[in-house]
């Protein structure tokens, strides 16, 4: 199986982003793919990974478990925070399709806490 298919099918992936100092920061996340070979991740809009990606699109992905323990090798990628509404809608649809009721529960929790509209969506393309 190629890297894209492996990452698309994984329940959790570790997203590695980089601080300005060059230090790597790994975060386990949900991700879902689309038909255009892109992966999407969502995050709190003010999360560290979002801030780091606004400074540098350099990223890596690896399949992991829910706690972030790596289960496969790192894959090089470029990641970008999406600002266009049409693409954020595509990202949310892909995540809902993959994660089903789990994603919908996360959505409801975000709506109830007022955080849904503060989410950031991230597009990732393997390099």
MMTF fields as JSON, N, C-alpha, C and O atoms, coordinates in Angstrom:
{
  "mmtfVersion": "1.0.0",
  "mmtfProducer": "UNKNOWN",
  "numBonds": 507,
  "numAtoms": 508,
  "numGroups": 127,
  "numChains": 1,
  "numModels": 1,
  "chainsPerModel": [1],
  "groupsPerChain": [127],
  "chainIdList": ["A"],
  "bondAtomList": [4, 2, 8, 6, 12, 10, 16, 14, 20, 18, 24, 22, 28, 26, 32, 30, 36, 34, 40, 38, 44, 42, 48, 46, 52, 50, 56, 54, 60, 58, 64, 62, 68, 66, 72, 70, 76, 74, 80, 78, 84, 82, 88, 86, 92, 90, 96, 94, 100, 98, 104, 102, 108, 106, 112, 110, 116, 114, 120, 118, 124, 122, 128, 126, 132, 130, 136, 134, 140, 138, 144, 142, 148, 146, 152, 150, 156, 154, 160, 158, 164, 162, 168, 166, 172, 170, 176, 174, 180, 178, 184, 182, 188, 186, 192, 190, 196, 194, 200, 198, 204, 202, 208, 206, 212, 210, 216, 214, 220, 218, 224, 222, 228, 226, 232, 230, 236, 234, 240, 238, 244, 242, 248, 246, 252, 250, 256, 254, 260, 258, 264, 262, 268, 266, 272, 270, 276, 274, 280, 278, 284, 282, 288, 286, 292, 290, 296, 294, 300, 298, 304, 302, 308, 306, 312, 310, 316, 314, 320, 318, 324, 322, 328, 326, 332, 330, 336, 334, 340, 338, 344, 342, 348, 346, 352, 350, 356, 354, 360, 358, 364, 362, 368, 366, 372, 370, 376, 374, 380, 378, 384, 382, 388, 386, 392, 390, 396, 394, 400, 398, 404, 402, 408, 406, 412, 410, 416, 414, 420, 418, 424, 422, 428, 426, 432, 430, 436, 434, 440, 438, 444, 442, 448, 446, 452, 450, 456, 454, 460, 458, 464, 462, 468, 466, 472, 470, 476, 474, 480, 478, 484, 482, 488, 486, 492, 490, 496, 494, 500, 498, 504, 502],
  "bondOrderList": [1, 1, 1, 1, 1, 1, 1, 1, 1, 1, 1, 1, 1, 1, 1, 1, 1, 1, 1, 1, 1, 1, 1, 1, 1, 1, 1, 1, 1, 1, 1, 1, 1, 1, 1, 1, 1, 1, 1, 1, 1, 1, 1, 1, 1, 1, 1, 1, 1, 1, 1, 1, 1, 1, 1, 1, 1, 1, 1, 1, 1, 1, 1, 1, 1, 1, 1, 1, 1, 1, 1, 1, 1, 1, 1, 1, 1, 1, 1, 1, 1, 1, 1, 1, 1, 1, 1, 1, 1, 1, 1, 1, 1, 1, 1, 1, 1, 1, 1, 1, 1, 1, 1, 1, 1, 1, 1, 1, 1, 1, 1, 1, 1, 1, 1, 1, 1, 1, 1, 1, 1, 1, 1, 1, 1, 1],
  "groupList": [{"groupName": "UNK", "atomNameList": ["N", "CA", "C", "O"], "elementList": ["N", "C", "C", "O"], "formalChargeList": [0, 0, 0, 0], "bondAtomList": [1, 0, 2, 1, 3, 2], "bondOrderList": [1, 1, 2], "singleLetterCode": "X", "chemCompType": "L-PEPTIDE LINKING"}],
  "groupTypeList": [0, 0, 0, 0, 0, 0, 0, 0, 0, 0, 0, 0, 0, 0, 0, 0, 0, 0, 0, 0, 0, 0, 0, 0, 0, 0, 0, 0, 0, 0, 0, 0, 0, 0, 0, 0, 0, 0, 0, 0, 0, 0, 0, 0, 0, 0, 0, 0, 0, 0, 0, 0, 0, 0, 0, 0, 0, 0, 0, 0, 0, 0, 0, 0, 0, 0, 0, 0, 0, 0, 0, 0, 0, 0, 0, 0, 0, 0, 0, 0, 0, 0, 0, 0, 0, 0, 0, 0, 0, 0, 0, 0, 0, 0, 0, 0, 0, 0, 0, 0, 0, 0, 0, 0, 0, 0, 0, 0, 0, 0, 0, 0, 0, 0, 0, 0, 0, 0, 0, 0, 0, 0, 0, 0, 0, 0, 0],
  "groupIdList": [1, 2, 3, 4, 5, 6, 7, 8, 9, 10, 11, 12, 13, 14, 15, 16, 17, 18, 19, 20, 21, 22, 23, 24, 25, 26, 27, 28, 29, 30, 31, 32, 33, 34, 35, 36, 37, 38, 39, 40, 41, 42, 43, 44, 45, 46, 47, 48, 49, 50, 51, 52, 53, 54, 55, 56, 57, 58, 59, 60, 61, 62, 63, 64, 65, 66, 67, 68, 69, 70, 71, 72, 73, 74, 75, 76, 77, 78, 79, 80, 81, 82, 83, 84, 85, 86, 87, 88, 89, 90, 91, 92, 93, 94, 95, 96, 97, 98, 99, 100, 101, 102, 103, 104, 105, 106, 107, 108, 109, 110, 111, 112, 113, 114, 115, 116, 117, 118, 119, 120, 121, 122, 123, 124, 125, 126, 127],
  "secStructList": [7, 7, 2, 2, 2, 2, 2, 2, 2, 7, 1, 3, 3, 3, 3, 3, 3, 3, 7, 6, 6, 1, 7, 3, 3, 3, 3, 3, 3, 7, 7, 3, 3, 7, 6, 6, 1, 7, 3, 3, 3, 3, 3, 3, 6, 6, 7, 2, 2, 2, 2, 2, 2, 2, 2, 7, 7, 3, 3, 3, 3, 3, 3, 3, 7, 6, 6, 7, 7, 5, 7, 1, 7, 7, 3, 3, 3, 3, 3, 3, 3, 3, 7, 7, 2, 2, 2, 2, 2, 2, 2, 2, 2, 2, 2, 2, 2, 2, 2, 2, 2, 2, 2, 2, 2, 2, 2, 2, 2, 2, 2, 2, 6, 6, 7, 4, 4, 4, 3, 3, 3, 3, 3, 3, 3, 3, 7],
  "xCoordList": [0.858, 0.0, 0.902, 1.901, 0.547, 1.396, 1.137, 0.174, 2.001, 1.933, 0.597, 0.034, 0.083, -1.189, -2.311, -3.082, -2.416, -3.481, -3.327, -4.314, -2.088, -1.833, -2.304, -2.976, -1.956, -2.358, -3.863, -4.474, -4.468, -5.919, -6.697, -7.742, -6.188, -6.932, -6.681, -7.413, -5.665, -5.333, -6.358, -6.851, -6.671, -7.588, -6.913, -7.544, -5.633, -4.871, -3.571, -2.958, -3.16, -1.83, -1.176, -1.847, 0.125, 0.881, 1.276, 1.897, 0.912, 1.277, 2.458, 2.362, 3.567, 4.776, 4.875, 4.909, 4.92, 5.135, 6.395, 6.94, 6.848, 8.136, 8.036, 7.409, 8.671, 8.784, 9.776, 10.521, 9.776, 10.731, 12.167, 13.049, 12.402, 13.745, 14.151, 15.319, 13.188, 13.445, 13.062, 13.108, 12.682, 12.292, 10.971, 10.029, 10.917, 9.71, 8.713, 9.089, 7.434, 6.35, 5.375, 4.848, 5.135, 4.262, 2.919, 2.859, 1.833, 0.489, -0.36, -0.475, -0.967, -1.873, -3.178, -3.762, -3.62, -4.828, -5.622, -5.115, -6.877, -7.671, -7.362, -7.137, -7.35, -7.215, -8.04, -8.251, -8.499, -9.294, -8.808, -8.405, -8.845, -8.393, -9.529, -10.697, -9.164, -10.136, -9.657, -8.6, -10.436, -10.107, -8.937, -8.449, -8.478, -7.374, -6.043, -5.132, -5.934, -4.679, -4.275, -3.09, -5.279, -5.02, -5.593, -6.587, -4.963, -5.466, -5.916, -5.371, -6.918, -7.417, -7.429, -7.725, -7.098, -7.063, -7.803, -7.808, -8.429, -9.004, -8.358, -7.8, -8.446, -7.799, -8.492, -9.226, -8.25, -8.663, -7.892, -6.699, -8.564, -7.968, -6.739, -5.886, -6.627, -5.482, -4.456, -3.569, -4.572, -3.64, -2.233, -2.047, -1.267, 0.128, 0.438, 1.173, -0.117, 0.186, -0.295, 0.341, -1.42, -1.943, -0.983, -0.658, -0.541, 0.414, 1.715, 2.271, 2.203, 3.447, 3.298, 4.216, 2.147, 1.936, 1.777, 2.046, 1.354, 1.277, 2.688, 2.871, 3.678, 5.074, 5.823, 6.705, 5.485, 6.185, 5.26, 4.603, 5.213, 4.346, 5.03, 4.418, 6.275, 6.991, 6.287, 5.961, 6.062, 5.373, 5.781, 6.365, 5.459, 5.613, 4.398, 3.771, 4.072, 2.97, 3.452, 4.32, 2.878, 3.136, 1.9, 1.235, 1.601, 0.489, 0.874, 2.014, -0.107, 0.148, -1.112, -2.149, -1.001, -2.191, -2.756, -2.231, -3.826, -4.508, -3.624, -3.881, -2.58, -1.699, -0.493, 0.303, -0.366, 0.744, 1.908, 2.901, 1.813, 2.889, 2.945, 1.956, 4.107, 4.254, 4.111, 4.621, 3.4, 3.191, 3.8, 3.78, 4.337, 4.92, 5.945, 6.123, 6.601, 7.64, 7.04, 5.887, 7.845, 7.443, 7.43, 8.249, 6.48, 6.357, 6.423, 5.754, 7.221, 7.353, 6.077, 5.428, 5.729, 4.504, 4.612, 5.526, 3.661, 3.459, 2.042, 1.105, 1.896, 0.59, 0.276, 1.156, -0.987, -1.396, -2.752, -3.659, -2.876, -4.16, -5.051, -4.647, -6.26, -7.202, -8.028, -8.565, -8.121, -8.935, -10.19, -11.092, -10.252, -11.377, -12.532, -12.343, -13.716, -14.888, -15.239, -15.569, -15.174, -15.531, -14.639, -15.116, -13.354, -12.456, -12.623, -12.486, -12.916, -13.154, -14.394, -14.449, -15.381, -16.57, -16.21, -16.722, -15.332, -14.869, -14.106, -14.278, -13.272, -12.499, -13.434, -13.265, -14.417, -15.359, -16.153, -16.377, -16.578, -17.326, -16.473, -16.971, -15.192, -14.298, -14.116, -14.139, -13.936, -13.776, -15.046, -14.977, -16.207, -17.478, -17.704, -18.22, -17.323, -17.485, -16.62, -17.077, -15.39, -14.486, -14.823, -14.848, -15.08, -15.223, -16.666, -16.908, -17.63, -19.04, -19.514, -19.312, -20.157, -20.77, -19.741, -20.064, -18.508, -17.466, -17.193, -17.049, -17.124, -16.897, -18.11, -17.97, -19.289, -20.508, -20.598, -21.051, -20.172, -20.142, -19.132, -19.394, -17.981, -16.989, -17.556, -17.315, -18.309, -18.949, -19.947, -19.962, -20.771, -21.78, -21.102, -21.52, -20.061, -19.323, -18.738, -18.772, -18.206, -17.64, -18.714, -18.494, -19.866, -20.974, -21.426, -21.605, -21.609, -22.096, -21.118, -21.541, -19.836, -18.838, -18.463, -17.622, -19.077, -18.796, -17.491, -16.996, -16.919, -15.62, -15.699, -14.693, -16.888, -17.022, -16.555, -15.802, -16.987, -16.62, -15.211, -14.765, -14.512, -13.128, -12.143, -10.934, -12.66, -11.798, -10.94, -11.289, -9.816, -8.967, -8.942, -8.924, -8.94, -8.807, -7.485, -7.094, -6.816, -5.472, -5.462, -5.923, -4.935, -4.757, -3.318, -2.383, -3.148, -1.81, -1.623, -2.471, -0.485, -0.127, 1.247, 2.19, 1.345, 2.608, 3.586, 3.201, 4.875, 5.874, 6.799, 7.7],
  "yCoordList": [-1.18, 0.0, 1.241, 1.286, 2.242, 3.433, 4.319, 4.113, 5.296, 6.138, 6.862, 6.944, 7.389, 8.124, 7.213, 7.599, 6.017, 5.078, 4.664, 4.539, 4.453, 4.07, 5.177, 4.9, 6.42, 7.541, 7.761, 8.026, 7.653, 7.832, 6.816, 7.135, 5.605, 4.538, 4.481, 3.803, 5.178, 5.152, 5.942, 6.976, 5.449, 6.189, 7.445, 8.499, 7.342, 8.479, 8.615, 7.622, 9.846, 10.124, 11.163, 11.989, 11.107, 12.116, 13.178, 12.884, 14.416, 15.556, 16.248, 16.74, 16.28, 16.939, 18.313, 18.439, 19.33, 20.694, 21.215, 20.569, 22.387, 22.883, 24.285, 25.176, 24.454, 25.779, 26.616, 26.09, 27.918, 28.806, 28.384, 28.603, 27.782, 27.306, 26.061, 25.673, 25.441, 24.205, 22.964, 21.857, 23.129, 21.983, 21.398, 22.132, 20.077, 19.384, 19.222, 18.996, 19.343, 19.121, 18.14, 18.414, 17.009, 15.961, 15.971, 16.069, 15.868, 15.888, 14.814, 14.815, 13.887, 12.923, 13.618, 14.367, 13.359, 13.992, 12.987, 11.939, 13.341, 12.634, 13.271, 14.478, 12.476, 13.049, 12.233, 11.034, 12.907, 12.262, 12.744, 13.897, 11.868, 12.207, 12.54, 12.284, 13.122, 13.393, 12.752, 12.123, 12.913, 12.286, 12.965, 12.455, 14.102, 14.842, 14.638, 15.456, 13.529, 13.188, 14.218, 14.471, 14.806, 15.727, 15.125, 14.4, 15.43, 15.023, 16.271, 17.356, 16.111, 17.235, 16.891, 15.764, 17.889, 17.796, 19.013, 20.065, 18.88, 20.06, 20.259, 19.332, 21.492, 21.846, 23.065, 23.773, 23.297, 24.572, 25.667, 25.522, 26.741, 27.803, 28.445, 28.952, 28.437, 29.055, 28.032, 28.366, 26.799, 25.747, 26.032, 26.713, 25.508, 25.706, 25.255, 25.932, 24.113, 23.604, 24.567, 24.699, 25.241, 26.212, 27.399, 27.858, 27.884, 29.006, 28.609, 29.385, 27.397, 26.951, 26.841, 27.201, 26.344, 26.195, 27.531, 27.632, 28.539, 29.874, 30.432, 31.307, 29.931, 30.347, 29.478, 29.966, 28.194, 27.265, 26.116, 25.531, 25.799, 24.713, 23.345, 22.326, 23.314, 22.044, 21.161, 21.61, 19.905, 18.977, 17.552, 17.283, 16.659, 15.225, 14.547, 15.075, 13.374, 12.562, 11.145, 10.65, 10.494, 9.073, 8.486, 9.15, 7.259, 6.569, 6.379, 6.045, 6.601, 6.455, 5.914, 5.73, 5.664, 5.304, 6.575, 7.666, 6.441, 7.602, 8.459, 9.651, 7.859, 8.612, 9.215, 9.937, 8.913, 9.456, 8.504, 8.877, 7.261, 6.283, 5.902, 5.446, 6.094, 5.847, 4.373, 3.499, 4.118, 2.763, 2.565, 1.46, 3.639, 3.583, 4.712, 5.51, 4.765, 5.768, 7.126, 7.223, 8.168, 9.523, 9.682, 9.097, 10.488, 10.826, 12.347, 13.055, 12.847, 14.294, 14.872, 14.242, 16.088, 16.721, 18.239, 18.789, 18.885, 20.329, 20.512, 19.876, 21.382, 21.606, 23.096, 23.934, 23.406, 24.799, 24.959, 24.15, 26.006, 26.331, 26.88, 27.766, 26.349, 26.743, 27.93, 27.925, 28.938, 30.106, 30.218, 30.994, 29.459, 29.543, 28.653, 27.464, 29.234, 28.532, 27.271, 26.245, 27.332, 26.161, 24.969, 23.837, 25.218, 24.108, 23.639, 22.446, 24.546, 24.092, 23.206, 22.249, 23.519, 22.665, 21.275, 20.271, 21.215, 19.923, 19.141, 17.929, 19.84, 19.19, 18.599, 17.449, 19.378, 18.9, 17.709, 16.747, 17.756, 16.643, 15.375, 14.286, 15.508, 14.339, 13.74, 12.52, 14.598, 14.119, 13.451, 12.416, 14.029, 13.42, 12.081, 11.145, 11.984, 10.73, 9.631, 8.501, 9.959, 8.961, 8.595, 7.413, 9.579, 9.333, 9.227, 8.919, 9.477, 9.246, 9.908, 11.101, 9.091, 9.631, 10.239, 11.168, 9.736, 10.301, 11.764, 12.615, 12.043, 13.423, 14.279, 15.434, 13.725, 14.497, 14.828, 15.912, 13.902, 14.197, 15.301, 16.178, 15.256, 16.322, 17.659, 18.696, 17.625, 18.848, 19.401, 20.6, 18.528, 18.968, 19.572, 20.622, 18.916, 19.453, 20.824, 21.723, 20.983, 22.272, 23.346, 24.502, 22.961, 23.918, 24.356, 25.548, 23.396, 23.711, 24.579, 25.366, 24.452, 25.245, 26.523, 27.291, 26.752, 27.96, 27.928, 28.976, 26.746, 26.641, 26.202, 26.221, 25.81, 25.276, 26.276, 25.913, 27.515, 28.525, 29.071, 29.923, 28.589, 29.01, 27.932, 28.082, 26.845, 25.769, 26.22, 27.138, 25.549, 25.714, 24.37, 23.314, 24.42, 23.221, 23.32, 24.387, 22.191, 22.135, 21.167, 20.031, 21.623, 20.785, 20.284, 21.061, 18.981, 18.373, 17.638, 16.853, 17.913, 17.21, 16.57, 17.22, 15.302, 14.596, 15.103, 15.436, 15.154, 15.653, 14.545, 14.788],
  "zCoordList": [0.0, 0.0, 0.0, 0.719, -0.807, -0.836, 0.381, 1.119, 0.578, 1.779, 1.9, 2.992, 0.786, 0.838, 1.318, 2.197, 0.762, 1.152, 2.614, 3.339, 3.037, 4.432, 5.375, 6.369, 5.071, 5.926, 5.892, 6.927, 4.706, 4.571, 5.394, 5.961, 5.456, 6.128, 7.636, 8.358, 8.114, 9.543, 10.351, 9.901, 11.54, 12.414, 12.953, 13.041, 13.313, 13.836, 13.07, 12.677, 12.865, 12.328, 13.221, 13.841, 13.273, 13.993, 12.988, 11.967, 13.284, 12.45, 13.107, 14.231, 12.394, 12.903, 12.241, 11.016, 13.09, 12.634, 13.318, 14.213, 12.888, 13.371, 13.952, 13.379, 15.104, 15.716, 14.91, 14.083, 15.162, 14.487, 14.759, 13.929, 15.914, 16.269, 15.479, 15.482, 14.807, 14.074, 14.855, 14.317, 16.125, 16.948, 16.443, 16.146, 16.349, 15.875, 17.019, 18.169, 16.673, 17.631, 16.98, 15.901, 17.626, 17.088, 17.805, 19.031, 17.024, 17.583, 16.918, 15.692, 17.684, 17.064, 16.659, 17.442, 15.433, 14.896, 14.06, 13.66, 13.813, 12.815, 11.471, 11.393, 10.419, 9.081, 8.105, 8.287, 7.075, 6.036, 4.681, 4.533, 3.7, 2.359, 1.425, 1.718, 0.283, -0.771, -2.07, -2.109, -3.122, -4.403, -5.107, -6.116, -4.593, -5.205, -4.49, -4.614, -3.734, -3.057, -2.001, -1.786, -1.346, -0.245, 1.025, 0.99, 2.134, 3.444, 4.181, 3.976, 5.045, 5.827, 7.305, 7.701, 8.109, 9.559, 10.094, 9.455, 11.264, 11.902, 13.257, 13.844, 13.743, 14.999, 15.586, 14.896, 16.857, 17.443, 16.711, 16.443, 16.395, 15.598, 16.209, 15.48, 17.523, 18.195, 18.677, 19.463, 18.215, 18.633, 18.121, 17.112, 18.824, 18.444, 17.032, 16.313, 16.62, 15.278, 14.199, 13.154, 14.451, 13.486, 13.402, 12.307, 14.527, 14.542, 13.855, 13.078, 14.139, 13.517, 12.005, 11.268, 11.529, 10.087, 9.387, 8.19, 10.094, 9.478, 9.238, 8.392, 9.976, 9.797, 8.807, 8.101, 8.744, 7.854, 7.483, 8.345, 6.201, 5.736, 5.834, 5.514, 6.268, 6.395, 7.431, 8.529, 7.059, 7.961, 7.621, 6.571, 8.529, 8.304, 8.911, 9.829, 8.389, 8.903, 9.126, 8.407, 10.133, 10.376, 11.036, 11.83, 10.71, 11.369, 12.835, 13.157, 13.714, 15.144, 15.826, 15.188, 17.136, 17.902, 18.534, 18.308, 19.328, 19.886, 20.774, 20.943, 21.345, 22.239, 21.509, 22.109, 20.215, 19.442, 19.244, 18.619, 19.768, 19.573, 18.09, 17.517, 17.49, 16.057, 15.715, 16.416, 14.612, 14.119, 12.732, 12.191, 12.164, 10.828, 10.699, 11.619, 9.572, 9.333, 8.978, 8.558, 9.155, 8.79, 7.273, 6.564, 6.79, 5.377, 5.267, 6.02, 4.34, 4.148, 3.542, 2.706, 3.981, 3.508, 3.594, 4.208, 2.966, 3.086, 3.608, 3.125, 4.593, 5.207, 5.205, 5.399, 4.985, 4.928, 5.598, 5.398, 6.391, 7.001, 5.892, 5.138, 5.801, 4.751, 5.225, 6.332, 4.382, 4.715, 3.844, 4.16, 2.764, 1.838, 2.308, 2.567, 2.413, 2.947, 2.159, 2.755, 0.84, 0.026, 0.361, 0.436, 0.559, 0.873, 2.315, 2.584, 3.252, 4.623, 4.667, 5.439, 3.847, 3.763, 3.234, 3.729, 2.232, 1.699, 2.772, 2.909, 3.52, 4.581, 5.63, 6.037, 6.067, 7.079, 6.549, 7.283, 5.294, 4.701, 4.661, 4.948, 4.309, 4.261, 5.653, 5.814, 6.657, 8.033, 8.536, 9.199, 8.232, 8.648, 7.954, 8.564, 6.69, 5.956, 6.582, 6.753, 6.917, 7.465, 8.904, 9.245, 9.752, 11.192, 11.667, 12.834, 10.782, 11.091, 12.37, 12.593, 13.209, 14.43, 15.375, 16.116, 15.366, 16.236, 15.873, 16.751, 14.569, 14.128, 14.446, 14.847, 14.27, 14.561, 16.054, 16.422, 16.907, 18.349, 18.652, 19.476, 17.987, 18.164, 17.693, 18.31, 16.596, 16.092, 17.106, 17.386, 17.647, 18.624, 19.847, 20.334, 20.342, 21.482, 21.171, 22.011, 19.977, 19.575, 19.448, 19.812, 18.935, 18.813, 20.2, 20.453, 21.093, 22.447, 23.234, 24.081, 22.975, 23.694, 22.949, 23.416, 21.801, 21.032, 20.27, 19.854, 20.076, 19.416, 17.951, 17.242, 17.499, 16.143, 15.088, 14.184, 15.192, 14.202, 14.393, 13.624, 15.41, 15.655, 15.214, 15.387, 14.645, 14.171, 13.002, 12.26, 12.864, 11.692, 10.97, 11.603, 9.662, 8.835, 8.083, 7.611, 7.987, 7.427, 6.247, 6.362, 5.118, 3.931, 3.939, 4.134, 3.725, 3.719, 2.41, 1.985, 1.776, 0.547, 0.738, 1.189, 0.392, 0.525, -0.529, -1.65, -0.139, -1.089, -1.553, -2.355]
}
